[in-house]
Amino acid sequence: MNIPNTLIYTAEHLWIKSIGESIYEIGITHYAQDLLGDIVFVELPELQSQILRNVAFGVIESVKTASDLIGPLNGVIAEINSIIQKSPEAINDQPYENWICKIYSLDDLTNKELFLDASRYNELIS
């Protein structure tokens, strides 16, 4: 299973990538998209909506089920990926290239109790 070393992970199967000062891309892991199956819809709050860590902020739906997207950070929705809105199945093809949203956050991603590196995420799903 592909688990890039360059990303940070949550126990709720989201990945986080720093793309600038306090801006992060958020997506679901290869493992999560594999469990969900064919993704058909992603529901997210409006731009500038506040999200809270460990609180559902959206829903990802597949032909099999729907699953909450659990906030990985405290912050604000800065951008929503228009490709995912039009073609949510793109997540199945390339889960690490097709981010879902960008979040502005001042949270500390070095907190090893809240976030996982690739090795620890691999242990979680094994």
C-alpha positions as CSV (number, residue, x, y, z in Angstrom):
1,M,0.0,0.0,0.0
2,N,1.3,3.4,-0.9
3,I,2.0,5.6,2.1
4,P,4.2,8.6,1.2
5,N,6.8,9.6,3.7
6,T,6.3,13.3,2.9
7,L,2.8,13.5,4.4
8,I,1.3,13.6,7.9
9,Y,-1.6,11.3,8.8
10,T,-4.5,11.1,11.2
11,A,-6.0,8.0,12.7
12,E,-9.2,8.9,10.8
13,H,-7.3,8.2,7.5
14,L,-6.7,11.7,6.3
15,W,-3.4,13.0,5.0
16,I,-2.1,16.5,5.6
17,K,0.5,18.3,3.4
18,S,2.0,21.7,4.3
19,I,2.0,23.9,1.1
20,G,2.9,27.2,2.6
21,E,2.8,29.3,5.8
22,S,-0.1,27.8,7.8
23,I,-1.8,26.4,4.7
24,Y,-2.4,22.7,4.3
25,E,-3.9,20.4,1.7
26,I,-6.2,17.7,3.1
27,G,-7.1,14.4,1.5
28,I,-8.0,10.8,2.2
29,T,-5.4,8.0,2.2
30,H,-5.1,5.2,-0.2
31,Y,-6.3,2.9,2.5
32,A,-9.5,4.9,3.1
33,Q,-10.4,5.2,-0.6
34,D,-9.8,1.5,-0.9
35,L,-12.2,0.7,2.0
36,L,-14.8,3.1,0.6
37,G,-14.8,1.8,-3.0
38,D,-16.0,4.0,-5.9
39,I,-16.3,7.5,-4.6
40,V,-19.3,9.4,-6.0
41,F,-19.7,12.6,-3.9
42,V,-17.8,14.8,-1.5
43,E,-19.8,17.3,0.6
44,L,-17.9,20.1,2.3
45,P,-18.7,23.3,4.1
46,E,-18.5,26.7,2.3
47,L,-15.3,28.6,1.9
48,Q,-14.1,30.4,5.1
49,S,-16.1,27.9,7.3
50,Q,-14.4,27.1,10.5
51,I,-13.5,23.5,11.2
52,L,-12.5,21.9,14.4
53,R,-10.1,19.0,15.0
54,N,-11.9,15.7,15.8
55,V,-15.3,17.1,14.6
56,A,-16.9,16.1,11.3
57,F,-16.7,18.8,8.7
58,G,-17.9,17.0,5.6
59,V,-19.0,13.7,4.1
60,I,-17.5,11.5,1.5
61,E,-19.9,9.1,-0.2
62,S,-19.2,6.0,-2.2
63,V,-21.4,3.4,-3.9
64,K,-21.1,1.3,-0.7
65,T,-21.3,3.9,2.1
66,A,-21.0,7.4,3.4
67,S,-18.2,8.4,5.8
68,D,-17.7,11.6,7.8
69,L,-14.5,13.6,7.2
70,I,-13.2,14.3,10.6
71,G,-11.4,17.6,11.1
72,P,-7.6,17.0,11.2
73,L,-6.9,20.6,12.3
74,N,-8.5,23.6,13.9
75,G,-8.8,26.1,11.1
76,V,-10.7,27.6,8.2
77,I,-11.5,26.2,4.8
78,A,-9.3,28.2,2.4
79,E,-10.1,26.4,-0.8
80,I,-12.1,23.5,-2.1
81,N,-10.7,21.3,-4.9
82,S,-13.0,22.0,-7.9
83,I,-11.8,18.8,-9.6
84,I,-13.1,16.7,-6.7
85,Q,-16.4,18.6,-6.8
86,K,-16.9,17.7,-10.5
87,S,-15.2,14.3,-10.5
88,P,-15.0,12.8,-7.0
89,E,-13.9,9.5,-8.5
90,A,-10.5,11.1,-9.1
91,I,-9.7,10.4,-5.4
92,N,-9.8,6.6,-6.2
93,D,-7.3,7.0,-9.0
94,Q,-4.8,9.2,-7.2
95,P,-5.7,9.8,-3.5
96,Y,-2.4,11.6,-2.7
97,E,-2.5,13.9,-5.7
98,N,-6.2,14.8,-5.4
99,W,-6.6,16.8,-2.3
100,I,-10.1,17.6,-1.0
101,C,-9.6,21.0,0.5
102,K,-7.0,23.4,1.8
103,I,-7.2,24.6,5.4
104,Y,-5.6,27.6,7.0
105,S,-4.5,26.5,10.5
106,L,-2.1,27.6,13.2
107,D,-2.0,24.1,14.8
108,D,1.3,22.4,15.6
109,L,1.7,19.4,13.3
110,T,4.7,18.2,15.1
111,N,2.6,16.9,18.0
112,K,3.2,13.1,17.8
113,E,0.2,12.4,20.0
114,L,-2.2,13.9,17.5
115,F,-0.6,13.1,14.1
116,L,1.2,10.1,12.6
117,D,4.2,9.8,10.3
118,A,4.1,7.3,7.5
119,S,5.6,4.5,9.6
120,R,3.1,5.0,12.4
121,Y,0.2,5.2,10.0
122,N,1.3,2.0,8.4
123,E,1.3,0.3,11.8
124,L,-2.2,1.6,12.4
125,I,-3.6,0.0,9.2
126,S,-1.6,-3.2,9.4
